[in-house]
Amino acid sequence: MRGWWQELAGLVLPSPCAGCGAGRELVCAGCRDALGGAGAGPVRPTERRAGPVGLPPVCAGAPYEGAVRAVLLAHKERGALPLAGPLGATLAAAVLRTGAGRARAGRAGAGAGPGELLLVPVPSARRTLRARGHDPARRTALAASARLRREGVAARVVPVLRLRRRVADQAGLGARERLANLSGALEAVRAGSRLTAGGRILLVDDVITTGATLAEAARALRAAGLRVEEAAVVAAPTESFVRIRSTTRADQKSCE
């Protein structure tokens, strides 16, 4: 009920731009440009150059700053549900910069089947979902998959991950503390192999900082015998974006 009312209110009641506070529209033209994914590219965790063990290659749609940060927080923490659309467009841009995304885009219009992009969102704790009244990662992933399909790229959301134990709030934790907090916390559902058969798995989330969450998600999928291609996120700290010309050969295998 809460989510339905928030979504209706966001569509009907005039409000200032979620990105800059100016104007009387959901997201103004300037902030939409910031969310457009023009700067999408490869990223690495800022605290550890190589990231935690098992972290797949990651692409981000935009720097986590300014309007992008404001819109993400409004959607995630304040329940501005219609913002899933603009954020989904940013995530879709990140997906298309991954190796799997570029390969599938080259077959745009070919329909589903082998190579279909399977967006697997990182799950939130149940208490967090209850407090927010919605699942921002899954909602954004659904918006991204819809955007990709409109562009002729076969994609769908497959929520095959779940938490198997309680975890502490990640806010304020450093890289090592986050790794310890999340170690063994996720698992794939029993039907994971059937649900992902024939597709190319891409982990998706809103923001990457230390990489601990995506590394644990990748571990859980691999433990279930599922191949994790890469990961895509809406945003990442500006300093984490990789300059392609300075990357190693391993970095250049994807997200170029």
C-alpha positions as CSV (number, residue, x, y, z in Angstrom):
1,M,0.0,0.0,0.0
2,R,2.8,2.4,0.9
3,G,4.6,1.8,-2.3
4,W,1.4,2.2,-4.4
5,W,0.7,5.6,-2.7
6,Q,4.2,6.8,-3.1
7,E,4.3,6.0,-6.8
8,L,0.9,7.6,-7.5
9,A,1.9,10.7,-5.6
10,G,5.1,11.0,-7.5
11,L,3.2,10.9,-10.8
12,V,0.4,13.3,-9.8
13,L,1.7,15.8,-7.3
14,P,4.2,18.5,-8.6
15,S,7.6,18.4,-6.9
16,P,11.0,19.9,-7.5
17,C,13.6,18.0,-9.5
18,A,15.0,15.1,-7.4
19,G,18.5,15.9,-8.7
20,C,18.9,19.6,-8.2
21,G,15.7,20.8,-6.5
22,A,14.9,23.3,-9.3
23,G,11.9,23.3,-11.6
24,R,8.6,21.4,-11.1
25,E,9.4,18.1,-12.7
26,L,10.6,14.7,-11.6
27,V,14.1,15.1,-13.1
28,C,15.0,18.2,-15.1
29,A,16.7,18.1,-18.4
30,G,20.1,18.9,-17.0
31,C,19.9,16.1,-14.4
32,R,18.7,13.7,-17.0
33,D,21.8,14.4,-18.9
34,A,23.9,13.5,-15.8
35,L,21.9,10.2,-15.6
36,G,22.2,9.5,-19.3
37,G,25.1,7.2,-19.1
38,A,27.4,9.1,-21.4
39,G,30.3,8.5,-19.1
40,A,29.6,4.9,-18.4
41,G,32.7,2.7,-18.1
42,P,34.8,0.3,-16.0
43,V,35.4,0.9,-12.3
44,R,37.4,-0.6,-9.5
45,P,37.0,-0.3,-5.8
46,T,38.7,2.8,-4.4
47,E,40.1,1.2,-1.2
48,R,41.8,-1.8,-2.9
49,R,43.2,-1.5,-6.4
50,A,42.3,-5.1,-7.4
51,G,39.2,-5.3,-5.3
52,P,38.2,-8.3,-3.1
53,V,38.9,-11.8,-4.3
54,G,36.3,-13.0,-6.7
55,L,35.0,-9.6,-7.8
56,P,34.0,-9.7,-11.4
57,P,34.7,-6.9,-13.8
58,V,32.4,-4.0,-13.1
59,C,31.0,-1.1,-15.2
60,A,29.2,1.9,-13.8
61,G,26.8,4.2,-15.5
62,A,27.8,7.5,-13.9
63,P,29.9,9.0,-11.1
64,Y,28.3,8.9,-7.7
65,E,28.1,12.7,-7.2
66,G,25.8,15.7,-7.6
67,A,22.4,14.9,-9.3
68,V,23.2,11.2,-9.6
69,R,23.8,10.8,-5.9
70,A,20.7,12.9,-5.0
71,V,18.4,10.9,-7.3
72,L,19.7,7.6,-6.1
73,L,19.2,8.5,-2.4
74,A,15.7,9.9,-3.2
75,H,14.7,6.6,-4.8
76,K,16.5,4.4,-2.3
77,E,15.9,6.1,1.0
78,R,12.9,8.3,0.5
79,G,10.8,6.1,-1.7
80,A,10.5,8.3,-4.8
81,L,9.5,5.3,-6.8
82,P,9.1,6.9,-10.3
83,L,12.9,7.7,-10.2
84,A,13.5,4.0,-11.0
85,G,13.0,5.0,-14.7
86,P,15.9,7.4,-15.0
87,L,18.1,5.3,-12.8
88,G,17.2,2.2,-14.9
89,A,18.4,4.1,-18.0
90,T,21.8,4.8,-16.2
91,L,22.1,1.1,-15.3
92,A,21.2,0.1,-18.8
93,A,24.1,2.2,-20.1
94,A,26.4,0.5,-17.7
95,V,25.2,-2.9,-18.9
96,L,25.9,-2.0,-22.5
97,R,29.5,-1.2,-21.6
98,T,30.1,-4.7,-20.3
99,G,31.5,-7.3,-22.6
100,A,28.3,-9.3,-22.5
101,G,26.3,-6.2,-23.1
102,R,28.3,-5.2,-26.1
103,A,28.0,-8.7,-27.5
104,R,24.3,-8.8,-27.1
105,A,23.8,-5.3,-28.5
106,G,25.5,-6.5,-31.6
107,R,22.6,-9.0,-32.0
108,A,19.9,-6.4,-31.2
109,G,16.6,-7.6,-32.5
110,A,17.7,-11.3,-32.5
111,G,15.3,-12.0,-29.6
112,A,15.8,-14.2,-26.6
113,G,17.8,-17.3,-26.4
114,P,21.5,-18.1,-26.0
115,G,23.3,-14.9,-24.8
116,E,20.2,-13.3,-23.4
117,L,21.3,-10.9,-20.6
118,L,20.1,-12.0,-17.2
119,L,20.3,-9.1,-14.7
120,V,20.6,-10.5,-11.2
121,P,20.0,-7.8,-8.5
122,V,21.8,-8.0,-5.2
123,P,19.1,-8.6,-2.5
124,S,18.6,-6.4,0.5
125,A,17.9,-7.6,4.0
126,R,14.2,-8.1,4.8
127,R,14.2,-5.5,7.6
128,T,15.7,-3.0,5.1
129,L,13.0,-3.8,2.6
130,R,10.3,-3.4,5.2
131,A,11.7,0.0,6.3
132,R,11.9,1.3,2.8
133,G,8.7,-0.2,1.6
134,H,10.2,-1.3,-1.7
135,D,13.3,-3.0,-3.2
136,P,15.3,-0.3,-5.0
137,A,17.8,-2.6,-6.6
138,R,15.2,-4.9,-8.1
139,R,13.0,-2.0,-9.2
140,T,16.0,-0.3,-11.0
141,A,17.0,-3.6,-12.6
142,L,13.5,-4.0,-14.0
143,A,13.6,-0.5,-15.4
144,A,17.0,-1.2,-16.9
145,S,15.8,-4.5,-18.5
146,A,12.8,-2.7,-20.0
147,R,15.0,0.0,-21.4
148,L,17.3,-2.6,-23.0
149,R,14.4,-4.5,-24.5
150,R,13.1,-1.2,-26.1
151,E,16.6,-0.9,-27.7
152,G,16.3,-4.4,-29.1
153,V,18.6,-6.1,-26.6
154,A,17.2,-9.3,-25.0
155,A,17.3,-8.9,-21.2
156,R,15.3,-9.8,-18.2
157,V,15.6,-9.7,-14.4
158,V,16.3,-13.0,-12.6
159,P,16.2,-12.6,-8.8
160,V,18.1,-15.8,-8.0
161,L,20.0,-14.6,-4.9
162,R,18.8,-14.4,-1.3
163,L,20.2,-13.8,2.1
164,R,20.9,-16.9,4.2
165,R,21.7,-15.1,7.4
166,R,21.4,-11.7,9.0
167,V,24.0,-9.0,8.2
168,A,24.9,-5.8,10.0
169,D,24.3,-2.4,8.4
170,Q,27.2,-1.7,6.0
171,A,27.2,2.0,6.6
172,G,30.4,3.1,8.3
173,L,32.2,-0.2,7.7
174,G,35.6,-0.3,6.0
175,A,36.6,-2.7,3.3
176,R,37.8,-5.6,5.6
177,E,34.8,-5.1,7.9
178,R,32.4,-5.3,5.0
179,L,34.0,-8.5,3.7
180,A,33.7,-10.1,7.1
181,N,30.1,-8.9,7.5
182,L,29.0,-10.4,4.2
183,S,31.1,-13.5,4.1
184,G,28.8,-16.5,3.3
185,A,25.7,-14.3,3.7
186,L,24.2,-15.0,0.2
187,E,23.1,-18.0,-1.6
188,A,21.4,-18.9,-4.9
189,V,17.9,-20.3,-4.9
190,R,17.4,-24.0,-5.8
191,A,16.0,-23.2,-9.2
192,G,18.9,-20.9,-10.1
193,S,20.3,-23.2,-12.8
194,R,16.9,-23.6,-14.4
195,L,16.1,-19.9,-14.3
196,T,19.4,-18.8,-15.8
197,A,19.9,-21.6,-18.4
198,G,21.1,-20.3,-21.7
199,G,21.7,-16.7,-20.6
200,R,24.6,-14.6,-19.6
201,I,24.5,-13.5,-15.9
202,L,25.3,-9.9,-15.0
203,L,25.1,-8.9,-11.3
204,V,23.5,-5.5,-10.9
205,D,23.4,-3.1,-7.9
206,D,23.0,0.6,-7.2
207,V,26.5,1.7,-6.1
208,I,29.9,0.0,-5.7
209,T,32.4,1.2,-3.0
210,T,34.6,-1.5,-1.6
211,G,33.3,-4.3,-3.9
212,A,32.5,-6.6,-1.0
213,T,28.8,-6.9,-1.8
214,L,29.3,-7.8,-5.5
215,A,32.2,-10.2,-4.6
216,E,30.0,-12.1,-2.2
217,A,27.1,-12.2,-4.7
218,A,29.5,-13.6,-7.3
219,R,30.8,-16.2,-4.8
220,A,27.2,-17.4,-4.0
221,L,26.4,-17.8,-7.7
222,R,29.6,-19.7,-8.5
223,A,29.0,-21.9,-5.5
224,A,25.7,-22.9,-7.1
225,G,27.5,-23.8,-10.4
226,L,26.4,-20.6,-12.1
227,R,28.8,-18.6,-14.3
228,V,29.1,-14.9,-13.5
229,E,30.0,-12.9,-16.5
230,E,30.4,-9.3,-15.1
231,A,28.6,-6.7,-13.0
232,A,27.0,-3.4,-13.7
233,V,26.0,-0.6,-11.2
234,V,24.2,2.7,-11.5
235,A,27.1,4.7,-10.0
236,A,30.5,4.6,-8.5
237,P,32.8,7.1,-6.8
238,T,34.5,9.4,-9.4
239,E,37.9,8.3,-8.5
240,S,37.1,4.6,-9.1
241,F,36.6,5.0,-12.8
242,V,39.4,3.3,-14.8
243,R,41.3,5.1,-17.5
244,I,41.3,2.5,-20.3
245,R,44.8,3.5,-21.6
246,S,46.3,2.8,-18.2
247,T,44.6,-0.5,-17.5
248,T,46.2,-3.9,-17.7
249,R,45.3,-6.5,-20.3
250,A,43.1,-8.3,-17.8
251,D,41.2,-5.1,-17.2
252,Q,40.5,-4.7,-20.9
253,K,38.8,-8.0,-21.3
254,S,35.5,-6.2,-20.7
255,C,34.0,-2.9,-19.8
256,E,36.0,-1.1,-22.5
